[in-house]
């Protein structure tokens, strides 16, 4: 079982940047596909970015180029670098770890607010 704790959210102006971190414990993230999802009130949780255990990445629609996911297996941490932020990026961002054998796990989420 893996526990996930997100950090790095906050209030940022449009055009600004943030880096989210997801620190894992209890198991190595090397066994999991790691991802970031986001959710706004009343809407479903959508994929932001995902990185496989082999390092391949994929991104939600129109996010590639502004957002970058990376993983540091040695630090057991996944990052999401977010640039050129827009008000529509405002959401709660969740870290996810998934393995067909070990299960599907979520963090508690971190709020990102893009506003002037």
N, CA, C and O atoms as a Tinker XYZ file with bonds, in Angstrom:
   464  protein
     1  N      0.855000   -1.186000    0.000000    73     2
     2  CA     0.000000    0.000000    0.000000    64     1     3
     3  C      0.891000    1.236000    0.000000    63     2     4     5
     4  O      1.916000    1.277000    0.680000    81     3
     5  N      0.490000    2.237000   -0.766000    73     3     6
     6  CA     1.263000    3.465000   -0.858000    64     5     7
     7  C      0.418000    4.632000   -0.362000    63     6     8     9
     8  O     -0.777000    4.711000   -0.650000    81     7
     9  N      1.045000    5.532000    0.383000    73     7    10
    10  CA     0.397000    6.763000    0.821000    64     9    11
    11  C      0.993000    7.926000    0.025000    63    10    12    13
    12  O      2.199000    7.993000   -0.208000    81    11
    13  N      0.110000    8.834000   -0.382000    73    11    14
    14  CA     0.508000    9.943000   -1.242000    64    13    15
    15  C      0.145000   11.264000   -0.576000    63    14    16    17
    16  O     -0.972000   11.433000   -0.088000    81    15
    17  N      1.079000   12.188000   -0.559000    73    15    18
    18  CA     0.835000   13.506000    0.027000    64    17    19
    19  C      1.268000   14.573000   -0.967000    63    18    20    21
    20  O      2.439000   14.666000   -1.336000    81    19
    21  N      0.294000   15.378000   -1.392000    73    19    22
    22  CA     0.583000   16.460000   -2.330000    64    21    23
    23  C      0.958000   17.734000   -1.596000    63    22    24    25
    24  O      0.538000   17.967000   -0.463000    81    23
    25  N      1.745000   18.541000   -2.254000    73    23    26
    26  CA     2.096000   19.859000   -1.722000    64    25    27
    27  C      2.426000   20.779000   -2.889000    63    26    28    29
    28  O      2.620000   20.335000   -4.021000    81    27
    29  N      2.485000   22.071000   -2.583000    73    27    30
    30  CA     2.896000   23.039000   -3.590000    64    29    31
    31  C      1.773000   23.854000   -4.194000    63    30    32    33
    32  O      2.031000   24.766000   -4.980000    81    31
    33  N      0.520000   23.548000   -3.843000    73    31    34
    34  CA    -0.581000   24.330000   -4.361000    64    33    35
    35  C     -0.630000   25.711000   -3.728000    63    34    36    37
    36  O      0.113000   26.012000   -2.793000    81    35
    37  N     -1.518000   26.541000   -4.254000    73    35    38
    38  CA    -1.668000   27.884000   -3.705000    64    37    39
    39  C     -2.311000   28.818000   -4.694000    63    38    40    41
    40  O     -2.903000   28.395000   -5.687000    81    39
    41  N     -2.185000   30.090000   -4.408000    73    39    42
    42  CA    -2.743000   31.144000   -5.245000    64    41    43
    43  C     -1.643000   31.713000   -6.135000    63    42    44    45
    44  O     -0.566000   32.068000   -5.657000    81    43
    45  N     -1.923000   31.795000   -7.424000    73    43    46
    46  CA    -0.947000   32.327000   -8.373000    64    45    47
    47  C     -1.688000   33.191000   -9.385000    63    46    48    49
    48  O     -2.850000   32.936000   -9.699000    81    47
    49  N     -1.011000   34.211000   -9.889000    73    47    50
    50  CA    -1.613000   35.081000  -10.891000    64    49    51
    51  C     -1.607000   34.424000  -12.263000    63    50    52    53
    52  O     -0.759000   33.577000  -12.541000    81    51
    53  N     -2.537000   34.803000  -13.115000    73    51    54
    54  CA    -2.510000   34.286000  -14.498000    64    53    55
    55  C     -1.157000   34.534000  -15.146000    63    54    56    57
    56  O     -0.569000   35.607000  -15.010000    81    55
    57  N     -0.676000   33.517000  -15.853000    73    55    58
    58  CA     0.643000   33.578000  -16.463000    64    57    59
    59  C      1.760000   33.079000  -15.572000    63    58    60    61
    60  O      2.893000   32.918000  -16.026000    81    59
    61  N      1.457000   32.835000  -14.317000    73    59    62
    62  CA     2.471000   32.386000  -13.372000    64    61    63
    63  C      2.715000   30.894000  -13.443000    63    62    64    65
    64  O      2.157000   30.183000  -14.279000    81    63
    65  N      3.576000   30.440000  -12.530000    73    63    66
    66  CA     3.979000   29.033000  -12.496000    64    65    67
    67  C      3.863000   28.481000  -11.087000    63    66    68    69
    68  O      3.944000   29.212000  -10.100000    81    67
    69  N      3.673000   27.179000  -11.020000    73    67    70
    70  CA     3.698000   26.445000   -9.758000    64    69    71
    71  C      4.306000   25.077000  -10.016000    63    70    72    73
    72  O      4.211000   24.537000  -11.118000    81    71
    73  N      4.930000   24.528000   -8.988000    73    71    74
    74  CA     5.372000   23.139000   -9.050000    64    73    75
    75  C      4.723000   22.367000   -7.913000    63    74    76    77
    76  O      4.918000   22.676000   -6.738000    81    75
    77  N      3.957000   21.368000   -8.285000    73    75    78
    78  CA     3.357000   20.475000   -7.300000    64    77    79
    79  C      4.260000   19.281000   -7.070000    63    78    80    81
    80  O      4.939000   18.804000   -7.979000    81    79
    81  N      4.252000   18.811000   -5.834000    73    79    82
    82  CA     5.005000   17.611000   -5.477000    64    81    83
    83  C      4.058000   16.590000   -4.883000    63    82    84    85
    84  O      3.075000   16.937000   -4.228000    81    83
    85  N      4.366000   15.337000   -5.118000    73    83    86
    86  CA     3.612000   14.231000   -4.531000    64    85    87
    87  C      4.626000   13.279000   -3.913000    63    86    88    89
    88  O      5.335000   12.556000   -4.614000    81    87
    89  N      4.678000   13.294000   -2.596000    73    87    90
    90  CA     5.615000   12.439000   -1.868000    64    89    91
    91  C      4.918000   11.145000   -1.484000    63    90    92    93
    92  O      3.842000   11.158000   -0.888000    81    91
    93  N      5.543000   10.034000   -1.832000    73    91    94
    94  CA     4.966000    8.725000   -1.560000    64    93    95
    95  C      5.699000    8.054000   -0.409000    63    94    96    97
    96  O      6.892000    8.273000   -0.196000    81    95
    97  N      4.959000    7.231000    0.328000    73    95    98
    98  CA     5.547000    6.420000    1.393000    64    97    99
    99  C      4.827000    5.088000    1.445000    63    98   100   101
   100  O      3.706000    4.954000    0.953000    81    99
   101  N      5.468000    4.120000    2.036000    73    99   102
   102  CA     4.869000    2.802000    2.183000    64   101   103
   103  C      5.209000    1.847000    1.062000    63   102   104   105
   104  O      5.124000    0.631000    1.238000    81   103
   105  N      5.587000    2.364000   -0.071000    73   103   106
   106  CA     5.939000    1.532000   -1.217000    64   105   107
   107  C      6.694000    2.397000   -2.208000    63   106   108   109
   108  O      6.555000    3.620000   -2.217000    81   107
   109  N      7.478000    1.762000   -3.026000    73   107   110
   110  CA     8.229000    2.506000   -4.043000    64   109   111
   111  C      7.330000    2.866000   -5.217000    63   110   112   113
   112  O      6.557000    2.043000   -5.706000    81   111
   113  N      7.450000    4.127000   -5.663000    73   111   114
   114  CA     6.654000    4.539000   -6.818000    64   113   115
   115  C      7.124000    3.859000   -8.101000    63   114   116   117
   116  O      6.436000    3.918000   -9.120000    81   115
   117  N      8.271000    3.224000   -8.061000    73   115   118
   118  CA     8.767000    2.560000   -9.264000    64   117   119
   119  C      7.847000    1.431000   -9.712000    63   118   120   121
   120  O      7.909000    0.989000  -10.859000    81   119
   121  N      6.989000    0.964000   -8.799000    73   119   122
   122  CA     6.061000   -0.114000   -9.144000    64   121   123
   123  C      4.780000    0.397000   -9.796000    63   122   124   125
   124  O      3.960000   -0.399000  -10.256000    81   123
   125  N      4.600000    1.717000   -9.840000    73   123   126
   126  CA     3.323000    2.300000  -10.220000    64   125   127
   127  C      3.430000    3.211000  -11.436000    63   126   128   129
   128  O      4.473000    3.811000  -11.696000    81   127
   129  N      2.333000    3.299000  -12.171000    73   127   130
   130  CA     2.117000    4.427000  -13.037000    64   129   131
   131  C      1.670000    5.572000  -12.122000    63   130   132   133
   132  O      0.795000    5.386000  -11.277000    81   131
   133  N      2.266000    6.743000  -12.289000    73   131   134
   134  CA     1.950000    7.890000  -11.440000    64   133   135
   135  C      1.280000    8.977000  -12.270000    63   134   136   137
   136  O      1.652000    9.221000  -13.418000    81   135
   137  N      0.296000    9.619000  -11.678000    73   135   138
   138  CA    -0.413000   10.640000  -12.438000    64   137   139
   139  C     -0.912000   11.778000  -11.579000    63   138   140   141
   140  O     -0.965000   11.692000  -10.352000    81   139
   141  N     -1.276000   12.842000  -12.260000    73   139   142
   142  CA    -1.946000   13.985000  -11.654000    64   141   143
   143  C     -3.304000   14.154000  -12.331000    63   142   144   145
   144  O     -3.420000   14.091000  -13.555000    81   143
   145  N     -4.308000   14.365000  -11.521000    73   143   146
   146  CA    -5.658000   14.631000  -11.987000    64   145   147
   147  C     -6.129000   15.922000  -11.329000    63   146   148   149
   148  O     -5.559000   16.367000  -10.333000    81   147
   149  N     -7.174000   16.518000  -11.895000    73   147   150
   150  CA    -7.736000   17.713000  -11.272000    64   149   151
   151  C     -9.252000   17.670000  -11.336000    63   150   152   153
   152  O     -9.852000   17.032000  -12.201000    81   151
   153  N     -9.843000   18.373000  -10.390000    73   151   154
   154  CA   -11.297000   18.344000  -10.269000    64   153   155
   155  C    -11.798000   19.689000   -9.781000    63   154   156   157
   156  O    -11.226000   20.296000   -8.876000    81   155
   157  N    -12.880000   20.144000  -10.400000    73   155   158
   158  CA   -13.587000   21.339000   -9.944000    64   157   159
   159  C    -14.961000   20.916000   -9.443000    63   158   160   161
   160  O    -15.454000   19.852000   -9.817000    81   159
   161  N    -15.582000   21.730000   -8.605000    73   159   162
   162  CA   -16.866000   21.344000   -8.008000    64   161   163
   163  C    -17.913000   20.968000   -9.049000    63   162   164   165
   164  O    -18.146000   21.697000  -10.014000    81   163
   165  N    -18.536000   19.820000   -8.834000    73   163   166
   166  CA   -19.608000   19.371000   -9.712000    64   165   167
   167  C    -19.162000   18.708000  -10.989000    63   166   168   169
   168  O    -19.987000   18.312000  -11.812000    81   167
   169  N    -17.842000   18.582000  -11.162000    73   167   170
   170  CA   -17.327000   17.970000  -12.392000    64   169   171
   171  C    -16.519000   16.730000  -12.062000    63   170   172   173
   172  O    -16.127000   16.509000  -10.916000    81   171
   173  N    -16.277000   15.930000  -13.085000    73   171   174
   174  CA   -15.506000   14.709000  -12.885000    64   173   175
   175  C    -14.028000   15.041000  -12.739000    63   174   176   177
   176  O    -13.571000   16.131000  -13.086000    81   175
   177  N    -13.311000   14.078000  -12.221000    73   175   178
   178  CA   -11.870000   14.227000  -12.064000    64   177   179
   179  C    -11.214000   13.890000  -13.402000    63   178   180   181
   180  O    -11.421000   12.804000  -13.945000    81   179
   181  N    -10.436000   14.812000  -13.923000    73   179   182
   182  CA    -9.841000   14.666000  -15.251000    64   181   183
   183  C     -8.334000   14.462000  -15.174000    63   182   184   185
   184  O     -7.662000   14.968000  -14.275000    81   183
   185  N     -7.828000   13.714000  -16.133000    73   183   186
   186  CA    -6.390000   13.504000  -16.227000    64   185   187
   187  C     -5.682000   14.808000  -16.580000    63   186   188   189
   188  O     -6.095000   15.529000  -17.488000    81   187
   189  N     -4.616000   15.094000  -15.853000    73   187   190
   190  CA    -3.724000   16.193000  -16.198000    64   189   191
   191  C     -2.488000   15.646000  -16.898000    63   190   192   193
   192  O     -2.127000   16.086000  -17.990000    81   191
   193  N     -1.847000   14.677000  -16.250000    73   191   194
   194  CA    -0.634000   14.083000  -16.816000    64   193   195
   195  C     -0.369000   12.764000  -16.124000    63   194   196   197
   196  O     -0.767000   12.552000  -14.979000    81   195
   197  N      0.316000   11.875000  -16.841000    73   195   198
   198  CA     0.632000   10.567000  -16.292000    64   197   199
   199  C      2.015000   10.158000  -16.786000    63   198   200   201
   200  O      2.402000   10.464000  -17.913000    81   199
   201  N      2.741000    9.469000  -15.934000    73   199   202
   202  CA     4.050000    8.945000  -16.325000    64   201   203
   203  C      4.108000    7.474000  -15.933000    63   202   204   205
   204  O      3.789000    7.105000  -14.803000    81   203
   205  N      4.518000    6.647000  -16.881000    73   203   206
   206  CA     4.594000    5.214000  -16.621000    64   205   207
   207  C      5.840000    4.881000  -15.808000    63   206   208   209
   208  O      6.705000    5.731000  -15.596000    81   207
   209  N      5.916000    3.652000  -15.365000    73   207   210
   210  CA     7.098000    3.217000  -14.634000    64   209   211
   211  C      8.334000    3.258000  -15.518000    63   210   212   213
   212  O      9.455000    3.336000  -15.015000    81   211
   213  N      8.137000    3.205000  -16.849000    73   211   214
   214  CA     9.251000    3.298000  -17.778000    64   213   215
   215  C      9.610000    4.709000  -18.181000    63   214   216   217
   216  O     10.604000    4.925000  -18.873000    81   215
   217  N      8.792000    5.695000  -17.744000    73   215   218
   218  CA     9.101000    7.089000  -18.022000    64   217   219
   219  C      8.327000    7.711000  -19.170000    63   218   220   221
   220  O      8.516000    8.892000  -19.464000    81   219
   221  N      7.468000    6.957000  -19.822000    73   219   222
   222  CA     6.642000    7.536000  -20.882000    64   221   223
   223  C      5.566000    8.413000  -20.264000    63   222   224   225
   224  O      5.045000    8.123000  -19.187000    81   223
   225  N      5.243000    9.499000  -20.972000    73   223   226
   226  CA     4.276000   10.450000  -20.431000    64   225   227
   227  C      3.112000   10.656000  -21.392000    63   226   228   229
   228  O      3.248000   10.492000  -22.605000    81   227
   229  N      1.984000   11.013000  -20.832000    73   227   230
   230  CA     0.883000   11.525000  -21.631000    64   229   231
   231  C      0.134000   12.578000  -20.822000    63   230   232   233
   232  O      0.159000   12.586000  -19.592000    81   231
   233  N     -0.536000   13.469000  -21.560000    73   231   234
   234  CA    -1.132000   14.645000  -20.960000    64   233   235
   235  C     -2.592000   14.793000  -21.364000    63   234   236   237
   236  O     -3.024000   14.303000  -22.407000    81   235
   237  N     -3.345000   15.491000  -20.498000    73   235   238
   238  CA    -4.707000   15.831000  -20.848000    64   237   239
   239  C     -4.739000   16.798000  -22.020000    63   238   240   241
   240  O     -3.734000   17.409000  -22.381000    81   239
   241  N     -5.927000   16.917000  -22.602000    73   239   242
   242  CA    -6.081000   17.766000  -23.780000    64   241   243
   243  C     -5.568000   19.170000  -23.527000    63   242   244   245
   244  O     -5.914000   19.791000  -22.523000    81   243
   245  N     -4.756000   19.664000  -24.422000    73   243   246
   246  CA    -4.257000   21.036000  -24.476000    64   245   247
   247  C     -3.325000   21.412000  -23.330000    63   246   248   249
   248  O     -2.996000   22.586000  -23.160000    81   247
   249  N     -2.897000   20.429000  -22.543000    73   247   250
   250  CA    -2.016000   20.756000  -21.427000    64   249   251
   251  C     -0.540000   20.542000  -21.746000    63   250   252   253
   252  O      0.330000   21.174000  -21.148000    81   251
   253  N     -0.267000   19.647000  -22.692000    73   251   254
   254  CA     1.130000   19.423000  -23.061000    64   253   255
   255  C      1.714000   20.710000  -23.618000    63   254   256   257
   256  O      1.100000   21.386000  -24.443000    81   255
   257  N      2.907000   21.032000  -23.154000    73   255   258
   258  CA     3.527000   22.291000  -23.542000    64   257   259
   259  C      3.482000   23.315000  -22.423000    63   258   260   261
   260  O      4.372000   24.159000  -22.317000    81   259
   261  N      2.457000   23.251000  -21.589000    73   259   262
   262  CA     2.394000   24.104000  -20.415000    64   261   263
   263  C      2.717000   23.336000  -19.143000    63   262   264   265
   264  O      3.305000   23.889000  -18.214000    81   263
   265  N      2.332000   22.057000  -19.098000    73   263   266
   266  CA     2.526000   21.242000  -17.906000    64   265   267
   267  C      3.551000   20.146000  -18.210000    63   266   268   269
   268  O      3.599000   19.615000  -19.319000    81   267
   269  N      4.359000   19.821000  -17.217000    73   267   270
   270  CA     5.349000   18.769000  -17.357000    64   269   271
   271  C      5.339000   17.891000  -16.116000    63   270   272   273
   272  O      5.484000   18.377000  -14.994000    81   271
   273  N      5.166000   16.590000  -16.329000    73   271   274
   274  CA     5.219000   15.640000  -15.221000    64   273   275
   275  C      6.588000   14.980000  -15.213000    63   274   276   277
   276  O      7.174000   14.714000  -16.263000    81   275
   277  N      7.085000   14.721000  -14.014000    73   275   278
   278  CA     8.352000   14.005000  -13.889000    64   277   279
   279  C      8.302000   13.166000  -12.619000    63   278   280   281
   280  O      7.507000   13.423000  -11.715000    81   279
   281  N      9.168000   12.158000  -12.572000    73   279   282
   282  CA     9.222000   11.306000  -11.400000    64   281   283
   283  C     10.680000   11.136000  -10.982000    63   282   284   285
   284  O     11.578000   11.051000  -11.820000    81   283
   285  N     10.889000   11.089000   -9.689000    73   283   286
   286  CA    12.207000   10.826000   -9.117000    64   285   287
   287  C     12.053000    9.607000   -8.220000    63   286   288   289
   288  O     11.651000    9.721000   -7.061000    81   287
   289  N     12.372000    8.452000   -8.762000    73   287   290
   290  CA    12.176000    7.220000   -7.989000    64   289   291
   291  C     13.066000    7.183000   -6.751000    63   290   292   293
   292  O     12.689000    6.600000   -5.735000    81   291
   293  N     14.221000    7.789000   -6.827000    73   291   294
   294  CA    15.130000    7.786000   -5.678000    64   293   295
   295  C     14.536000    8.571000   -4.508000    63   294   296   297
   296  O     14.725000    8.209000   -3.346000    81   295
   297  N     13.814000    9.651000   -4.828000    73   295   298
   298  CA    13.171000   10.459000   -3.787000    64   297   299
   299  C     11.733000   10.015000   -3.535000    63   298   300   301
   300  O     11.051000   10.549000   -2.661000    81   299
   301  N     11.282000    9.031000   -4.314000    73   299   302
   302  CA     9.905000    8.535000   -4.182000    64   301   303
   303  C      8.881000    9.663000   -4.325000    63   302   304   305
   304  O      7.912000    9.744000   -3.571000    81   303
   305  N      9.120000   10.524000   -5.304000    73   303   306
   306  CA     8.323000   11.729000   -5.471000    64   305   307
   307  C      8.022000   11.958000   -6.952000    63   306   308   309
   308  O      8.843000   11.686000   -7.829000    81   307
   309  N      6.824000   12.465000   -7.193000    73   307   310
   310  CA     6.403000   12.856000   -8.530000    64   309   311
   311  C      6.118000   14.349000   -8.519000    63   310   312   313
   312  O      5.615000   14.890000   -7.534000    81   311
   313  N      6.441000   15.002000   -9.614000    73   311   314
   314  CA     6.280000   16.442000   -9.706000    64   313   315
   315  C      5.382000   16.807000  -10.882000    63   314   316   317
   316  O      5.274000   16.070000  -11.862000    81   315
   317  N      4.744000   17.966000  -10.755000    73   315   318
   318  CA     4.007000   18.545000  -11.868000    64   317   319
   319  C      4.408000   20.005000  -11.957000    63   318   320   321
   320  O      4.072000   20.813000  -11.091000    81   319
   321  N      5.129000   20.326000  -13.013000    73   319   322
   322  CA     5.522000   21.706000  -13.279000    64   321   323
   323  C      4.442000   22.328000  -14.144000    63   322   324   325
   324  O      4.118000   21.814000  -15.215000    81   323
   325  N      3.882000   23.444000  -13.672000    73   323   326
   326  CA     2.780000   24.103000  -14.379000    64   325   327
   327  C      3.203000   25.530000  -14.721000    63   326   328   329
   328  O      3.537000   26.314000  -13.832000    81   327
   329  N      3.187000   25.861000  -16.007000    73   327   330
   330  CA     3.573000   27.184000  -16.480000    64   329   331
   331  C      2.421000   27.836000  -17.226000    63   330   332   333
   332  O      1.458000   27.178000  -17.622000    81   331
   333  N      2.543000   29.146000  -17.408000    73   331   334
   334  CA     1.527000   29.913000  -18.145000    64   333   335
   335  C      0.125000   29.585000  -17.648000    63   334   336   337
   336  O     -0.787000   29.322000  -18.432000    81   335
   337  N     -0.021000   29.609000  -16.345000    73   335   338
   338  CA    -1.296000   29.196000  -15.741000    64   337   339
   339  C     -2.430000   30.148000  -16.117000    63   338   340   341
   340  O     -2.244000   31.356000  -16.263000    81   339
   341  N     -3.607000   29.552000  -16.266000    73   339   342
   342  CA    -4.811000   30.273000  -16.650000    64   341   343
   343  C     -5.869000   30.104000  -15.557000    63   342   344   345
   344  O     -5.817000   29.144000  -14.788000    81   343
   345  N     -6.818000   31.022000  -15.483000    73   343   346
   346  CA    -7.878000   30.858000  -14.469000    64   345   347
   347  C     -8.597000   29.517000  -14.572000    63   346   348   349
   348  O     -9.040000   28.966000  -13.564000    81   347
   349  N     -8.712000   28.997000  -15.787000    73   347   350
   350  CA    -9.399000   27.706000  -15.947000    64   349   351
   351  C     -8.580000   26.528000  -15.436000    63   350   352   353
   352  O     -9.079000   25.404000  -15.405000    81   351
   353  N     -7.352000   26.758000  -15.040000    73   351   354
   354  CA    -6.556000   25.708000  -14.401000    64   353   355
   355  C     -6.879000   25.594000  -12.912000    63   354   356   357
   356  O     -6.398000   24.682000  -12.240000    81   355
   357  N     -7.678000   26.502000  -12.405000    73   355   358
   358  CA    -8.074000   26.446000  -10.994000    64   357   359
   359  C     -8.830000   25.148000  -10.705000    63   358   360   361
   360  O     -9.817000   24.832000  -11.369000    81   359
   361  N     -8.358000   24.409000   -9.715000    73   359   362
   362  CA    -8.942000   23.107000   -9.384000    64   361   363
   363  C     -8.218000   22.550000   -8.171000    63   362   364   365
   364  O     -7.208000   23.091000   -7.720000    81   363
   365  N     -8.760000   21.456000   -7.655000    73   363   366
   366  CA    -8.013000   20.639000   -6.704000    64   365   367
   367  C     -7.239000   19.605000   -7.518000    63   366   368   369
   368  O     -7.809000   18.898000   -8.349000    81   367
   369  N     -5.957000   19.528000   -7.271000    73   367   370
   370  CA    -5.083000   18.608000   -7.996000    64   369   371
   371  C     -4.767000   17.411000   -7.113000    63   370   372   373
   372  O     -4.354000   17.553000   -5.962000    81   371
   373  N     -4.971000   16.225000   -7.682000    73   371   374
   374  CA    -4.786000   14.979000   -6.949000    64   373   375
   375  C     -3.660000   14.156000   -7.567000    63   374   376   377
   376  O     -3.518000   14.083000   -8.787000    81   375
   377  N     -2.879000   13.551000   -6.715000    73   375   378
   378  CA    -1.854000   12.609000   -7.136000    64   377   379
   379  C     -2.441000   11.201000   -7.130000    63   378   380   381
   380  O     -3.235000   10.847000   -6.259000    81   379
   381  N     -2.038000   10.413000   -8.109000    73   379   382
   382  CA    -2.557000    9.048000   -8.242000    64   381   383
   383  C     -1.434000    8.074000   -8.504000    63   382   384   385
   384  O     -0.496000    8.368000   -9.245000    81   383
   385  N     -1.538000    6.906000   -7.890000    73   383   386
   386  CA    -0.618000    5.801000   -8.150000    64   385   387
   387  C     -1.452000    4.584000   -8.495000    63   386   388   389
   388  O     -2.368000    4.221000   -7.757000    81   387
   389  N     -1.135000    3.950000   -9.620000    73   387   390
   390  CA    -1.926000    2.804000  -10.036000    64   389   391
   391  C     -1.016000    1.688000  -10.520000    63   390   392   393
   392  O     -0.041000    1.902000  -11.240000    81   391
   393  N     -1.381000    0.485000  -10.087000    73   391   394
   394  CA    -0.712000   -0.732000  -10.512000    64   393   395
   395  C     -1.775000   -1.811000  -10.636000    63   394   396   397
   396  O     -2.648000   -1.938000   -9.777000    81   395
   397  N     -1.698000   -2.580000  -11.702000    73   395   398
   398  CA    -2.667000   -3.649000  -11.888000    64   397   399
   399  C     -2.607000   -4.686000  -10.797000    63   398   400   401
   400  O     -3.592000   -5.374000  -10.528000    81   399
   401  N     -1.450000   -4.802000  -10.163000    73   399   402
   402  CA    -1.280000   -5.803000   -9.110000    64   401   403
   403  C     -1.468000   -5.197000   -7.729000    63   402   404   405
   404  O     -2.069000   -5.813000   -6.849000    81   403
   405  N     -0.940000   -3.961000   -7.538000    73   403   406
   406  CA    -0.876000   -3.386000   -6.195000    64   405   407
   407  C     -2.051000   -2.487000   -5.860000    63   406   408   409
   408  O     -2.274000   -2.178000   -4.690000    81   407
   409  N     -2.812000   -2.057000   -6.868000    73   407   410
   410  CA    -3.990000   -1.269000   -6.572000    64   409   411
   411  C     -3.930000    0.157000   -7.074000    63   410   412   413
   412  O     -3.014000    0.550000   -7.797000    81   411
   413  N     -4.939000    0.925000   -6.669000    73   411   414
   414  CA    -5.134000    2.302000   -7.145000    64   413   415
   415  C     -5.245000    3.200000   -5.916000    63   414   416   417
   416  O     -6.088000    2.967000   -5.050000    81   415
   417  N     -4.398000    4.223000   -5.838000    73   415   418
   418  CA    -4.329000    5.065000   -4.637000    64   417   419
   419  C     -4.357000    6.533000   -5.008000    63   418   420   421
   420  O     -3.869000    6.942000   -6.062000    81   419
   421  N     -4.952000    7.329000   -4.098000    73   419   422
   422  CA    -5.083000    8.766000   -4.296000    64   421   423
   423  C     -4.532000    9.516000   -3.099000    63   422   424   425
   424  O     -4.580000    9.036000   -1.967000    81   423
   425  N     -4.009000   10.701000   -3.369000    73   423   426
   426  CA    -3.682000   11.632000   -2.309000    64   425   427
   427  C     -4.913000   12.424000   -1.906000    63   426   428   429
   428  O     -6.002000   12.218000   -2.441000    81   427
   429  N     -4.727000   13.337000   -0.949000    73   427   430
   430  CA    -5.859000   14.100000   -0.429000    64   429   431
   431  C     -6.155000   15.348000   -1.259000    63   430   432   433
   432  O     -7.199000   15.976000   -1.085000    81   431
   433  N     -5.248000   15.703000   -2.151000    73   431   434
   434  CA    -5.463000   16.838000   -3.048000    64   433   435
   435  C     -4.842000   18.119000   -2.539000    63   434   436   437
   436  O     -4.668000   18.311000   -1.335000    81   435
   437  N     -4.511000   18.987000   -3.468000    73   435   438
   438  CA    -3.996000   20.313000   -3.133000    64   437   439
   439  C     -4.671000   21.337000   -4.032000    63   438   440   441
   440  O     -4.802000   21.126000   -5.238000    81   439
   441  N     -5.095000   22.438000   -3.443000    73   439   442
   442  CA    -5.842000   23.452000   -4.180000    64   441   443
   443  C     -4.886000   24.347000   -4.962000    63   442   444   445
   444  O     -3.890000   24.839000   -4.432000    81   443
   445  N     -5.217000   24.544000   -6.233000    73   443   446
   446  CA    -4.519000   25.516000   -7.072000    64   445   447
   447  C     -5.539000   26.547000   -7.528000    63   446   448   449
   448  O     -6.554000   26.198000   -8.130000    81   447
   449  N     -5.274000   27.801000   -7.246000    73   447   450
   450  CA    -6.162000   28.886000   -7.635000    64   449   451
   451  C     -5.383000   29.880000   -8.479000    63   450   452   453
   452  O     -4.364000   30.418000   -8.046000    81   451
   453  N     -5.875000   30.118000   -9.689000    73   451   454
   454  CA    -5.235000   31.064000  -10.606000    64   453   455
   455  C     -6.150000   32.276000  -10.727000    63   454   456   457
   456  O     -7.227000   32.201000  -11.318000    81   455
   457  N     -5.714000   33.372000  -10.168000    73   455   458
   458  CA    -6.564000   34.554000  -10.124000    64   457   459
   459  C     -5.719000   35.790000   -9.906000    63   458   460   461
   460  O     -4.684000   35.740000   -9.242000    81   459
   461  N     -6.163000   36.893000  -10.465000    73   459   462
   462  CA    -5.485000   38.165000  -10.228000    64   461   463
   463  C     -6.114000   38.889000   -9.050000    63   462   464
   464  O     -5.678000   39.983000   -8.694000    81   463
